[in-house]
Amino acid sequence: MYEFLIWMLQLMCVVFCFGFLVLAMSGVLAGFIVLVDWVNIRLHLGRLERKRK
């Protein structure tokens, strides 16, 4: 019985760690995409302002 509980605990730990890792990676990816989008928008607005002058 104790072996089963320990095994379940280890499994939960692994699942939790894996989920946290996936969440962290997706957060980093989303932040990177937002940053790239922001830079592209800034460059685009800069070009429009230069054309207007």
Backbone as a chain_set.jsonl record, in Angstrom:
{"seq": "MYEFLIWMLQLMCVVFCFGFLVLAMSGVLAGFIVLVDWVNIRLHLGRLERKRK", "coords": {"N": [[0.826, -1.206, 0.0], [1.895, 1.257, 0.851], [3.915, 1.567, -1.035], [2.401, 2.014, -3.324], [1.212, 4.485, -2.691], [3.492, 6.121, -2.539], [4.36, 5.875, -5.168], [2.197, 7.096, -6.499], [2.465, 9.676, -5.489], [4.943, 10.399, -6.549], [4.281, 10.325, -9.266], [2.352, 12.366, -9.389], [3.998, 14.503, -8.712], [5.76, 14.53, -10.907], [3.934, 15.047, -12.992], [2.989, 17.561, -12.172], [5.366, 19.07, -12.226], [5.982, 18.858, -14.964], [3.72, 20.071, -16.089], [4.04, 22.66, -15.054], [6.425, 23.375, -16.314], [5.631, 23.341, -19.019], [3.728, 25.382, -18.929], [5.362, 27.555, -18.212], [7.047, 27.647, -20.471], [5.171, 28.178, -22.523], [4.325, 30.651, -21.653], [6.679, 32.165, -21.919], [6.978, 31.973, -24.681], [4.623, 33.253, -25.569], [5.123, 35.829, -24.57], [7.38, 36.475, -26.079], [6.29, 36.487, -28.677], [4.467, 38.608, -28.424], [6.283, 40.678, -27.939], [7.717, 40.722, -30.38], [5.618, 41.381, -32.122], [4.986, 43.933, -31.103], [7.363, 45.333, -31.647], [7.337, 45.207, -34.456], [5.007, 46.698, -35.003], [5.779, 49.207, -33.973], [7.907, 49.81, -35.716], [6.5, 49.949, -38.121], [4.737, 52.116, -37.61], [6.652, 54.103, -37.3], [7.669, 54.237, -39.912], [5.374, 55.141, -41.257], [5.075, 57.684, -40.102], [7.41, 58.935, -41.015], [6.904, 58.968, -43.736], [4.78, 60.765, -43.848], [5.923, 63.21, -43.17]], "CA": [[0.0, 0.0, 0.0], [2.759, 2.44, 0.914], [4.594, 1.683, -2.326], [1.437, 2.612, -4.247], [1.088, 5.901, -2.335], [4.74, 6.779, -2.942], [4.342, 5.916, -6.636], [1.213, 8.114, -6.866], [3.058, 10.964, -5.145], [5.974, 10.665, -7.56], [3.583, 10.595, -10.519], [1.77, 13.709, -9.256], [5.127, 15.437, -8.751], [6.222, 14.595, -12.3], [2.885, 15.719, -13.771], [2.984, 18.954, -11.759], [6.59, 19.699, -12.758], [5.844, 18.915, -16.422], [2.718, 21.103, -16.365], [4.654, 23.956, -14.751], [7.402, 23.617, -17.376], [4.869, 23.674, -20.238], [3.137, 26.696, -18.684], [6.452, 28.532, -18.28], [7.488, 27.739, -21.861], [4.134, 28.86, -23.3], [4.359, 32.056, -21.223], [7.843, 32.781, -22.566], [6.668, 32.034, -26.111], [3.622, 34.312, -25.745], [5.818, 37.096, -24.343], [8.254, 36.698, -27.234], [5.423, 36.84, -29.806], [3.966, 39.963, -28.158], [7.42, 41.583, -28.12], [7.973, 40.818, -31.822], [4.49, 42.141, -32.671], [5.131, 45.317, -30.662], [8.474, 45.912, -32.415], [6.872, 45.368, -35.84], [4.057, 47.821, -35.023], [6.562, 50.436, -33.78], [8.629, 50.073, -36.961], [5.494, 50.324, -39.108], [4.298, 53.474, -37.279], [7.789, 54.976, -37.598], [7.706, 54.406, -41.369], [4.237, 55.992, -41.641], [5.36, 59.062, -39.682], [8.44, 59.469, -41.902], [6.266, 59.228, -45.03], [3.9, 61.923, -43.693], [6.722, 64.445, -43.068]], "C": [[0.865, 1.262, 0.0], [3.495, 2.679, -0.404], [3.678, 2.384, -3.348], [1.292, 4.115, -3.987], [2.314, 6.683, -2.779], [4.785, 6.938, -4.461], [3.384, 7.006, -7.122], [1.774, 9.508, -6.621], [4.114, 11.362, -6.177], [5.331, 11.04, -8.895], [2.994, 12.009, -10.51], [2.855, 14.775, -9.347], [5.6, 15.653, -10.188], [5.219, 15.367, -13.16], [2.873, 17.218, -13.462], [4.181, 19.701, -12.344], [6.481, 19.881, -14.268], [4.849, 20.014, -16.82], [3.281, 22.495, -16.143], [5.642, 24.353, -15.85], [6.696, 24.056, -18.664], [4.276, 25.075, -20.107], [4.201, 27.786, -18.813], [6.902, 28.744, -19.731], [6.465, 28.481, -22.72], [4.086, 30.336, -22.933], [5.507, 32.799, -21.88], [7.571, 32.981, -24.055], [5.675, 33.167, -26.397], [4.27, 35.685, -25.571], [6.691, 37.458, -25.529], [7.437, 37.151, -28.439], [4.898, 38.269, -29.643], [5.072, 40.988, -28.397], [7.703, 41.808, -29.6], [6.878, 41.646, -32.494], [4.644, 43.628, -32.353], [6.216, 46.024, -31.465], [8.041, 46.157, -33.859], [5.929, 46.559, -35.967], [4.813, 49.145, -34.891], [7.293, 50.818, -35.064], [7.664, 50.577, -38.031], [5.023, 51.763, -38.873], [5.412, 54.475, -37.584], [7.875, 55.255, -39.091], [6.574, 55.328, -41.826], [4.507, 57.445, -41.287], [6.404, 59.701, -40.588], [7.849, 59.809, -43.268], [5.443, 60.518, -44.975], [4.703, 63.23, -43.721], [7.205, 64.965, -44.42]], "O": [[0.607, 2.208, -0.745], [3.677, 3.817, -0.837], [4.123, 3.229, -4.125], [1.253, 4.916, -4.92], [2.195, 7.777, -3.329], [5.186, 7.98, -4.979], [3.711, 7.754, -8.043], [1.589, 10.412, -7.435], [4.169, 12.51, -6.618], [5.785, 11.963, -9.572], [3.116, 12.752, -11.483], [2.664, 15.817, -9.974], [5.812, 16.782, -10.63], [5.6, 16.227, -13.954], [2.761, 18.044, -14.367], [4.047, 20.801, -12.881], [6.844, 20.932, -14.796], [5.09, 20.78, -17.752], [3.039, 23.404, -16.937], [5.693, 25.51, -16.266], [7.108, 25.017, -19.313], [4.313, 25.862, -21.053], [3.969, 28.815, -19.447], [7.112, 29.877, -20.164], [6.835, 29.313, -23.547], [3.836, 31.183, -23.791], [5.339, 33.927, -22.344], [7.893, 34.027, -24.619], [5.854, 33.94, -27.339], [3.994, 36.603, -26.344], [6.738, 38.618, -25.939], [7.828, 38.08, -29.145], [4.885, 39.046, -30.598], [4.831, 42.041, -28.987], [7.905, 42.943, -30.032], [7.164, 42.505, -33.328], [4.456, 44.478, -33.223], [6.035, 47.158, -31.909], [8.348, 47.206, -34.425], [6.029, 47.338, -36.915], [4.522, 50.099, -35.614], [7.305, 51.983, -35.46], [7.973, 51.52, -38.76], [4.918, 52.544, -39.819], [5.143, 55.573, -38.073], [8.127, 56.391, -39.494], [6.781, 56.193, -42.677], [4.206, 58.342, -42.074], [6.3, 60.886, -40.902], [8.231, 60.801, -43.888], [5.412, 61.277, -45.944], [4.224, 64.241, -44.235], [7.884, 65.99, -44.48]]}, "num_chains": 1, "name": "protein.A"}
